[in-house]
Amino acid sequence: MNRLKIFKNKILLLIVLFTLLGGFFRFYMNTDNPPSLNIDEISYGYSAYSILKTGKDENGIFMPLVFKSIGDYKNPVLIYSLVPSIAIFGLNEFGVRFTTALAGTLSIPVFFLLLRTLLNNTRIAFIGGILLSVSPWHIYYSRYASESLIATFLLMLGIWFFLKIFGGEKWWTVGASLALTLSLYTYHSHRLFIPLFLIFVIFAKIKLLRSVKSSMYIFIIMTFLLIIPLIILVIIGPANTRAKMVFLSLDIDFTRYVILDHLHKQGENFLLLFFWVKRYLNYFQPDFLFFSGLNMTLPGSIGLGVLFLFELPWFVLGIIKLIKDKIPAKLIIVAWTLFGLLPASLTNNEQSTVRSLLVLPALLTVTALGADFFIHLVFSIRNLYLRIGTILTYSIFIAVLLIHAFLVFVVHFPIQRGEDFMEGTKQTVEYALSQKKQYKEIIFDPYRGIEAPYIVSIPHMYILFYSQYDPAIYQQEQKTRPDGSFGFDNFTVRKIDWRVDKSKENTLFIGSPWSLPENELREGEILKKVYLVNGGLAFLIVSPK
């Protein structure tokens, strides 16, 4: 009895330590890396700030369940979770990223508890917890405000609660319903996955259903009542706007095939099915899984996959073990993987790590099974020198790959992908705010990009955020100008045409080198240049002479 207690205390201590380690990876300098708040983060933050100050979003809607935001109709859970964070830490980078980093950290013990319930094996659950704590996929999405990360945390929590119901513990029913419902309200991918997965789990545990019938009735009724507003918003409201925008049929490659082949409707539908199968299978490519799936570096660079390369043998062994052995909840693990990739495969991206993040717990479960088997194989080697040599060699292999991951996160990612996070916009906006009173009008061109003006940066949200612009005033302002441009206060957001605009007086212009070409600017007109970390010129701030 004492040995069992000591073992449990050791496991608890180790889980706490690895949770703290995982928390360090997710919180440390997350205000500086990623190097800037991206468009979504800025929008989440200001919407939460507006709710905090007025009870309404920036468009004047009282406590909405869908935020119109910048026209992409964002989900509510992340935004509302930022309200207390911004109230405590302020409208800044840490206030916006705190909630996601916390959810990412808490995911580690939750995943341990889920695996222990799923597999009835503390050792494998412990390995799974360690793998999640250092997972590059999970760490990446934990370091900035991410609906997908929070939805996946709620998903793991909800499935753990749901599985506990089959153990005859009724009071878990409420927790399961609340967590899974919140996950549905948090991210679009989960709205397809959760119903399919829960139906499968219920059928997989059909023999236990009679003993928990009353709990299941409570779960179904409670969940249905909670999602009625979501159903209404999806059917007749704007909640499905984002899904329509990213559906597979809008993919540029698919559209090109249809146009080039001049297919009739029947042929187009067949091609769409074929195209979907191809997209689905792409998620099993080794390159995506182990080499460059995270897209943290430029094409041609050695990046990071969604799993570490040293996890490849463990993943293969896990699949073998899953096929050959009698693993508890084997079918549930397989269903989680197969159903989990379905939502992402239906969207117009080759391989989307954000939409497929919900499958990570299943992949790490398979990897943990293989890692446990691998450890058993290594320690069963009878020759002492061979056993020690194998351990040392593999340890060095792991250490090298972990160092490589560290360098990707700390060095290569900020340099190579800074523009994806709108790097330079904060510095530009802060300069504009410092000069605001000196100019009649400040015109900000929304198009930017080092290689071409292909990024629409939504600069007005950055201005609102960094000026902490009073939401009550913004909600009442007329923001469409007589010339059709958008603006508020003395800020105007529109495309700059320097041939026409260069004659405007008492005006500050902010744009990329594409809209403000240096060879057409006179001496003294350039007030400031804003560069990316990689040396690329992001913005010019100009006042005509």
LUMLUM-983980 format. One record per residue (C-alpha): residue in three letters; x, y, z. Coordinates in steps of 0.25 Angstrom, whole numbers, plus 5000, padded with zeros to 4 digits. Layout:
ALAXYZ/...
END
This chain:
MET500050005000/ASN501150105004/ARG501950064991/LEU500650094983/LYS500550234990/ILE502050264987/PHE501850224972/LYS500650314971/ASN501350434978/LYS502550414969/ILE501650414956/LEU500950534962/LEU502250614964/LEU502750574950/ILE501450624944/VAL501550754951/LEU503050774947/PHE502650744932/THR501450834933/LEU502350944938/LEU503450914927/GLY502250914917/GLY501751044923/PHE503151104921/PHE503251074907/ARG501851134904/PHE502051254913/TYR503451294912/MET503651424903/ASN502351394896/THR502051544895/ASP503351554886/ASN503251414879/PRO502451414870/PRO502951554867/SER501651624866/LEU500151604868/ASN499551554855/ILE498251614850/ASP497351514857/GLU498051534870/ILE497851684869/SER496351664866/TYR496151574877/GLY496851664887/TYR496051794883/SER494751714882/ALA495051674897/TYR495451814901/SER494151864895/ILE493351764902/LEU494051794915/LYS493851944914/THR492451944908/GLY491851814908/LYS491751824893/ASP492751784882/GLU493351894873/ASN492151884863/GLY491251924875/ILE490551784876/PHE490251744891/MET490951614896/PRO490951544882/LEU491051394880/VAL491751424867/PHE492651544865/LYS492651604852/SER494051664854/ILE494751694841/GLY493651624833/ASP494051474836/TYR493051454848/LYS493951404859/ASN493551304869/PRO493251354884/VAL493951264894/LEU495351324892/ILE494951464891/TYR494151454904/SER495251374911/LEU496151494908/VAL495251594915/PRO495851554929/SER497251544924/ILE497151684918/ALA496551744930/ILE497651684938/PHE498851704929/GLY498451814920/LEU498151824905/ASN499551774901/GLU500251654895/PHE500251574908/GLY498851604911/VAL498451554898/ARG499351424898/PHE499151384913/THR497951304911/THR498451214900/ALA499751194907/LEU499051154920/ALA498151064912/GLY499351004905/THR500050984919/LEU498750914926/SER498650824914/ILE499850744919/PRO499250694932/VAL497850674925/PHE498450594914/PHE499150504924/LEU497750484931/LEU497150454918/LEU498150354914/ARG498150284927/THR496550274926/LEU496650234911/LEU497750124913/ASN497750094927/ASN499250104928/THR499950214936/ARG501250184930/ILE500850214916/ALA499950334920/PHE501250394927/ILE502050374914/GLY500850444906/GLY500850554916/ILE502350574914/LEU502250574898/LEU501150674899/SER501950764908/VAL503050774897/SER502150754885/PRO502650864874/TRP501150864868/HIS500550894882/ILE501550994887/TYR501451074874/TYR499951094875/SER500051114890/ARG500951234888/TYR499951324881/ALA498451344882/SER497851224876/GLU496451174875/SER496851034871/LEU497751014883/ILE496751054893/ALA495650974886/THR496650854886/PHE496850874901/LEU495350874903/LEU495250754894/MET496250664902/LEU495550714915/GLY494150684910/ILE494550544905/TRP495250514918/PHE493950544925/PHE493150474915/LEU493950344917/LYS493750354932/ILE492250344930/PHE492450204925/GLY493150174939/GLY491750204946/GLU492150344951/LYS490950424948/TRP491450564953/TRP492450564941/THR491250574931/VAL491150724934/GLY492650754932/ALA492650664919/SER491450744913/LEU492050884917/ALA493450854912/LEU492950794898/THR491950894896/LEU492951004898/SER493850934888/LEU492750944878/TYR492651094880/THR494151114880/TYR494551054866/HIS493951014853/SER494650884851/HIS494050824864/ARG492650844860/LEU492850734850/PHE493750644858/ILE493050644872/PRO491750594867/LEU492350484859/PHE493350444869/LEU492350434881/ILE491350354873/PHE492550254870/VAL492950254885/ILE491550224889/PHE491450104879/ALA492850054883/LYS492350054898/ILE490950004895/LYS491049884905/LEU491249994916/LEU490150084911/ARG489050014919/SER489750044932/VAL489950184929/LYS488650214922/SER488150324931/SER489450394931/MET489450384915/TYR488050444915/ILE488550564923/PHE489750584915/ILE488950584902/ILE487850674907/MET488750774913/THR489750774901/PHE488550794891/LEU487950914900/LEU489350974900/ILE489550974885/ILE488251024881/PRO488751164879/LEU489951104871/ILE488951024862/ILE488151144859/LEU489351234856/VAL489851124847/ILE488551104839/ILE488051244838/GLY489151334844/PRO490551374841/ALA491251254848/ASN491551174836/THR492151294828/ARG493551254831/ALA493251104827/LYS492751154813/MET493951244811/VAL494951124813/PHE494151004807/LEU494950914798/SER494150944785/LEU494751084786/ASP496251034786/ILE496951104774/ASP497550964770/PHE496150904769/THR495651024762/ARG496751024752/TYR496550874749/VAL495050904746/ILE495251024737/LEU496350954729/ASP495550824727/HIS494250894724/LEU493550784733/HIS492050774733/LYS491350774747/GLN491450624749/GLY492850614745/GLU493150734754/ASN492550664766/PHE493350534763/LEU494650624762/LEU494350684776/LEU494250544782/PHE495550504776/PHE496150644780/TRP495650624795/VAL496250484796/LYS497550534791/ARG497550654801/TYR497150554812/LEU498350454809/ASN499350574809/TYR499250584824/PHE499950454825/GLN501150494817/PRO502450474824/ASP502850614820/PHE501650674827/LEU501750594839/PHE503250594842/PHE504050704834/SER503250834830/GLY501850824833/LEU501850944843/ASN502251034832/MET503151114842/THR504251134832/LEU504351164817/PRO504151064806/GLY505550994804/SER505951004819/ILE505950894829/GLY504750924838/LEU503950844847/GLY502850744845/VAL501650734854/LEU502350624861/PHE503850614864/LEU504750524855/PHE505150444867/GLU503750404869/LEU503650334855/PRO504150194860/TRP503150214872/PHE502050244863/VAL502250124854/LEU502350034866/GLY501150094872/ILE500350064859/ILE500849924860/LYS500549904874/LEU499149964872/ILE498849864861/LYS499449744868/ASP499149754882/LYS497849764890/ILE497949914894/PRO496849974902/ALA496050074893/LYS496750034881/LEU495550074872/ILE495450204879/ILE496850244876/VAL496750204861/ALA495350274860/TRP495950404867/THR497050404856/LEU496150374844/PHE495050464848/GLY496050574853/LEU496650594839/LEU495250604832/PRO494950754835/ALA496350804831/SER496250714818/LEU495050784814/THR495650924814/ASN496451004803/ASN497750974809/GLU498850874804/GLN499150834819/SER498550924830/THR499250904843/VAL498250994851/ARG497050924846/SER497650784848/LEU498150814862/LEU497050734869/VAL497650604863/LEU498950634871/PRO498450554884/ALA498150434876/LEU499550434869/LEU500250454882/THR499450344888/VAL500050254877/THR501450304879/ALA501350284894/LEU500950134891/GLY502150124882/ALA503050194892/ASP502750104903/PHE502949984894/PHE504250034889/ILE504750054904/HIS504349914906/LEU505149864894/VAL506349944898/PHE506449894912/SER506149754908/ILE507549754900/ARG508349654908/ASN509749714904/LEU510049824914/TYR510949904904/LEU509949894893/ARG508849934902/ILE509650054907/GLY510150094893/THR508650084888/ILE508250174899/LEU509350274897/THR509250284882/TYR507750304883/SER507850404894/ILE508850484885/PHE507950474873/ILE506750534882/ALA507650644887/VAL508150684873/LEU506650694869/LEU506250774881/ILE507350874879/HIS506950884864/ALA505550914869/PHE506051014879/LEU506751084867/VAL505551084858/PHE504651144869/VAL505651254874/VAL506551284861/HIS505951244848/PHE504451254851/PRO504451404855/ILE505351444843/GLN504751364832/ARG503251374836/GLY503151504843/GLU502351564832/ASP501251464834/PHE501051524848/MET500951664842/GLU502351704848/GLY502651844847/THR501151894848/LYS501251924863/GLN502452014861/THR501852084850/VAL500552104857/GLU501252154870/TYR502052254861/ALA500752304855/LEU500052324868/SER501252404873/GLN501052494861/LYS499552494861/LYS499352634865/GLN500252694855/TYR499452654843/LYS498052674838/GLU497952534832/ILE498852404833/ILE498652314821/PHE499052164823/ASP499052074811/PRO498551934815/TYR499351854805/ARG500751814809/GLY501751704806/ILE503251694804/GLU503151614791/ALA501851674786/PRO500651754792/TYR499851624794/ILE499551644809/VAL498351714814/SER498751764827/ILE497551824833/PRO498351944839/HIS497152004846/MET497051894856/TYR498451914860/ILE498152064862/LEU496952034870/PHE497751934879/TYR499052014881/SER498352144883/GLN497352074893/TYR496352154885/ASP495052174893/PRO494052064888/ALA492852154892/ILE493352264882/TYR493752164871/GLN492352094872/GLN491652224869/GLU492652284858/GLN492252294844/LYS493452214838/THR493052214823/ARG493652344817/PRO492952424805/ASP493952374795/GLY493652224799/SER494952204808/PHE494952154822/GLY495352234834/PHE495152294848/ASP495752404855/ASN496752464846/PHE497252324841/THR496852274827/VAL497052134822/ARG497152134806/LYS498052094795/ILE499152204792/ASP499252254778/TRP500552344780/ARG500352414766/VAL499152474772/ASP499352474786/LYS500752544786/SER500052674785/LYS499252664798/GLU499752754809/ASN499752734824/THR499652584822/LEU500452464827/PHE500552344818/ILE500852204822/GLY501052094812/SER502051984807/PRO503052014796/TRP502051974786/SER501152084789/LEU502252184793/PRO503352164783/GLU504652224788/ASN505052274774/GLU503852364773/LEU504052424787/ARG504752554789/GLU505852584799/GLY505252604813/GLU503952544810/ILE504252404817/LEU504152424832/LYS504352284836/LYS504652144830/VAL504152014838/TYR504951884835/LEU504651744838/VAL505651664846/ASN506151604833/GLY506551734828/GLY505351754818/LEU504751884817/ALA503351874822/PHE502752014823/LEU503152164819/ILE502552274826/VAL502452394817/SER501952544817/PRO501952614804/LYS502752744803/
END
